[in-house]
Amino acid sequence: MSMGILGRKVGMTQVFDENGKAVPVTVIEAGPCPIVEIRTPEKNSYSAVQLGFGEVKQGNVTKPVKGYFEKQSAAPKRWLREFRVENTTDYQVGQEITVSLFQNGEIVDVIGVSKGKGTAGVMKRHGFGGIPASHGQSLTHRHPGSIGCSSFPGHVQKGRTMAGHMGSDRVTTKNLKVFAIDAENNLILIKGSVPGARDGLVMIRKTA
């Protein structure tokens, strides 16, 4: 349970460190994120801070959502996400969370939704080796092979790795390093890749 910030994945590039070595980084536009609501154990049975992020057209906001933001005296935001924290006394509604929450060299976790790849076979989805391309095999080179037994248990077991929908899952990449912070432009550079497509929402939190 640690505080974090919401951001938009801008893309990847490379920068040079103090030794002149090229370092691949992901550029994320993070914040400023206003605190929309604070969850407390007395009222909600848990402690959390709810952040808003992203501009949204007034015409695209439904009446229930607009009423919720008006109740909190906040402007409508495109995304709402919560961060579990142990103590909410340090935060208040309306307070803005910025990239200054992090420091250069800090270790963070990044949460995003992976790219959707549609229906995929077992070789792409699970890394199967496939069936030999010789010895009479035809039309089955990328098939999974046997998926169960006939006598016992007599059915395909639940959870069997098979072909199906791939991607569009919530993914957490842990222990990533903050390479640099540009507080003036609300940018944070994280070493390596982070889950999600360009312009997708990501959550950056301090590593527990």
QUIPEMO-V585084 format. One record per residue. PSI is psi as a letter, one per 20 degrees, with the letter a starting at -180 (none if undefined). Layout:
PSI ; PSI
This chain:
o ; q ; q ; a ; q ; q ; r ; p ; o ; g ; a ; q ; a ; q ; r ; p ; a ; i ; j ; j ; p ; p ; p ; p ; q ; p ; p ; p ; o ; p ; a ; q ; o ; q ; o ; g ; q ; p ; p ; q ; h ; h ; h ; i ; j ; r ; p ; r ; p ; p ; q ; q ; q ; p ; q ; q ; q ; h ; i ; j ; p ; r ; g ; g ; g ; g ; h ; g ; h ; h ; h ; j ; l ; q ; q ; p ; q ; h ; q ; p ; q ; q ; p ; p ; q ; h ; p ; j ; h ; i ; q ; q ; p ; i ; q ; p ; p ; r ; i ; i ; h ; r ; q ; p ; i ; q ; p ; r ; q ; p ; p ; r ; p ; q ; p ; p ; j ; b ; p ; q ; r ; h ; g ; h ; h ; i ; k ; q ; i ; a ; q ; q ; j ; a ; l ; i ; p ; p ; j ; j ; h ; j ; q ; h ; b ; p ; j ; a ; q ; h ; g ; p ; i ; j ; r ; p ; q ; p ; j ; p ; o ; r ; q ; a ; p ; p ; a ; k ; q ; p ; p ; o ; o ; q ; l ; q ; p ; o ; g ; q ; p ; n ; h ; h ; j ; l ; q ; p ; p ; p ; p ; a ; q ; q ; q ; r ; r ; q ; j ; q ; p ; q ; p ; p ; q ; p ; p ; none
